[in-house]
Every structure is written in structure tokens, then in C-alpha cells.
Amino acid sequence: MLYVASEVRIFPLMTLQGQRSVHVESIVQFLRDQGYEVGIQKVPYELQRGGNEMLWIRRAVHIGETVVFLRHVACARI
């Protein structure tokens, strides 16, 4: 998705059992290692009880020696 959008948002980060997915931290680390800006933020809504966190990923654009993170958004639910 980051080929066509500069930001991807993934929500919710929980399993059907109401626990945070065990894959979240490894995905965050992998994406950071690949040069993406990644964060988890609380949102004012819940799809599941306690499921109020969203993962966002932004790709960088290099302009000379400056790195810029664009913010055009595509959303997905996994």
C-alpha cells in the first residue's frame, strides 16, 4: 500500500481474543529498520473492547540530504 500512498493506517491491533497481536512489535521494528516512520496512537473509538490503538506507517521521500515524510492516507483493516 505504501507504493501508492505515503501513509497507511492499520486498526485494530488486537486479536479476536481481545489481546494485542503478537506480531505488532516485530512488524514495527522491521518497518523502522526498512526506513519507514512508524507509530502507534490511541484513537477515540473502539471496534472491540479495549481496541483503541492504531498503527500508522509513513514512507520517506529523500530530497537531497533531507528526508520528508508525506501524509497522503490510505486506510486498511487487517
C-alpha positions as CSV (number, residue, x, y, z in Angstrom):
1,M,0.0,0.0,0.0
2,L,2.9,2.4,0.6
3,Y,3.7,2.2,-3.1
4,V,0.5,4.2,-3.8
5,A,0.0,6.1,-0.6
6,S,2.5,7.8,1.7
7,E,0.7,6.7,4.9
8,V,-1.0,3.5,5.8
9,R,-3.1,3.1,9.0
10,I,-3.9,-0.3,10.5
11,F,-6.7,-0.7,13.0
12,P,-7.4,-2.6,15.3
13,L,-4.2,-4.1,16.6
14,M,-6.0,-6.8,18.6
15,T,-6.8,-10.5,18.0
16,L,-10.3,-11.8,18.2
17,Q,-9.5,-12.8,21.8
18,G,-9.0,-9.2,22.8
19,Q,-5.2,-9.3,23.1
20,R,-2.7,-7.1,21.2
21,S,-1.4,-9.2,18.3
22,V,2.0,-10.8,19.0
23,H,3.1,-9.6,15.5
24,V,2.8,-5.8,16.2
25,E,6.2,-5.2,17.8
26,S,8.1,-7.3,15.2
27,I,6.3,-5.5,12.4
28,V,7.1,-2.1,13.9
29,Q,10.8,-3.0,14.3
30,F,11.0,-4.4,10.7
31,L,9.4,-1.3,9.2
32,R,11.7,1.0,11.2
33,D,14.7,-1.0,10.0
34,Q,13.5,-0.5,6.4
35,G,13.5,3.3,6.9
36,Y,9.8,3.9,7.5
37,E,8.4,6.2,10.2
38,V,6.1,4.1,12.3
39,G,4.0,4.8,15.4
40,I,1.1,3.6,17.5
41,Q,-1.5,6.1,18.7
42,K,-4.7,5.9,20.7
43,V,-7.9,6.7,18.8
44,P,-11.2,7.9,20.2
45,Y,-13.2,4.8,19.1
46,E,-13.1,1.1,19.7
47,L,-14.1,-1.7,17.3
48,Q,-13.5,-4.2,20.2
49,R,-13.5,-3.5,23.9
50,G,-10.0,-2.1,24.6
51,G,-9.1,-2.0,20.9
52,N,-8.4,1.7,20.6
53,E,-4.9,1.8,19.1
54,M,-3.9,2.3,15.5
55,L,-0.6,1.6,13.8
56,W,0.5,4.2,11.2
57,I,3.3,3.8,8.7
58,R,4.7,6.6,6.6
59,R,7.2,6.4,3.8
60,A,10.1,8.8,3.4
61,V,10.9,10.9,0.4
62,H,14.5,12.0,0.1
63,I,15.1,15.5,-1.3
64,G,18.8,15.9,-1.5
65,E,20.0,15.2,2.0
66,T,16.6,16.0,3.6
67,V,14.2,13.2,4.5
68,V,10.5,14.3,4.3
69,F,7.6,12.1,5.4
70,L,4.5,12.7,3.3
71,R,1.0,12.3,4.7
72,H,-1.5,11.2,2.0
73,V,-3.5,8.5,3.6
74,A,-4.8,5.0,2.6
75,C,-6.6,3.0,5.4
76,A,-6.8,-0.7,5.8
77,R,-8.2,-3.1,8.4
78,I,-6.4,-6.4,9.0
